[in-house]
Structures are given as C-alpha cells and as structure tokens.
Amino acid sequence: MVAWEDGYPEPWASLTVNLDGKRQKDCAFIDTNGDPDFPVWLIRNGLAIPTGVLQRRWVLRVPEYRFRADRLQELDPNGYASYLASQQSGKSA
C-alpha cells in the first residue's frame, strides 16, 4: 500500500500475505503483524469482511478476508479489471 500524505507516493505497508493454496475470488490473507487493528479499519470502511479462515505463518495465525468487489471496482477500476483477468486466466494476481 502507498500513502500520499506529502503529495508523492510513499510505501506504507503490505496489506496481504501470500500463503499456501489458492484463494477464492476477492479473498486474501491480511497481514495483521504490523497493525492488529487494521482489519477493523477494513470492516469499518466497507472494504472487506472476515471469512473465518485462518492459516499459520510461522507462529502467527493469519486471517482471511473477502473484499467487496463493488468497493474494489470503485477505488481502482483498472487494478480490479487486471485482477479479474488474472483470475479468469488461472494466474494469481
């Protein structure tokens, strides 16, 4: 993720974690290591909801979230179109 607070792009944080297995459409494991309250922000802003699936990454349990397709489309139409194309071709985004 990128922050634009000073008028230019600056790396802020990683949102997702790549773990074993293929995720369902619009689902991803969320990195809560840096900020355990981040999922609350995702829910509060209508971006994603927890699926209840957890997977281990070393000693951490990483939660899976389903992102709202309509919000993703609204926020980044080109990025979401690219994601959908990669899903249809069987490649991960």
N, C-alpha and C positions, 0 to 999 in steps of 0.2 A: 504494500500500500504506500501511497505517496501523499505527503502533506504539502499544501500550497500556502501556508501561513505568511511567508515572507515574499510572496509573489512569484516564486520559482519552485519547481518540483524538488522535493527533498525526501529521501527514503524515510519511512516512518516505522513500519512493522510488517511482518509476514502475517497474513490472515489465515492461510490454510497450511496443513501439514500433509505431505504425501506418505501414505501408509499402504500396507498390502491390500490387494483386492481392488476391484472396480466399483466405483460409487454409482448409485442411481442418479438419474438426471437431476441437476440442480443441488446435489448433495456434496458436502466436503467436510473433512475433519478440521476443526478450528483450533488453532494454536492458542491455548489459554495460559501458557507458561509465563509470558511477559506481563499479561494483564488478565487476571482471572475474572474481572468484571466485564471484559469485552463482550462476551455473549449476551449479557444483559442489555448492552447498547444495541446489539444487532436486533434483539427482540423488540426493544422499546421503539426503535426506528423502523419497524416493519420490514426488515430485510431478511430475516431467517428465523426458523423455529427449530428446537432440538428434535432429533428423531428418536432419541433414547438409545442409540447405538454408541458404544464406547469401544475403543481399541487401545491396547497398550503401546506405548512408545517409551522404551526403557522402563523407568519406574512410574511414569505418568500415565494417566488414563485420559485419552483424548476424545472429546465428544464430537459426534457427527451432527451437522445442521443441514436442514433443507432450506435453500434460498428461495425467495419468492421470485418466480420468473418475471412477473409484471414489473417488479421494482428493479430487477437487473436490466431488463429491457429499457426501462425509463432512464436509468442512470448511465448506462453505457450501451447504446444500441449496437454499435459496431463490435464491441467486445463480446456482447451476448450472441450476436449473429455468428461470430467466429467460434465461440464455444459450441453453439448448436451444430455448426458444420462439422466440428471435430467429433461430436457425439455421433452424428449420422455416419461418419466415415469409420467409426470404430476406434478412433485415436483418442487419447486423453488430452484434455486442454491444458 
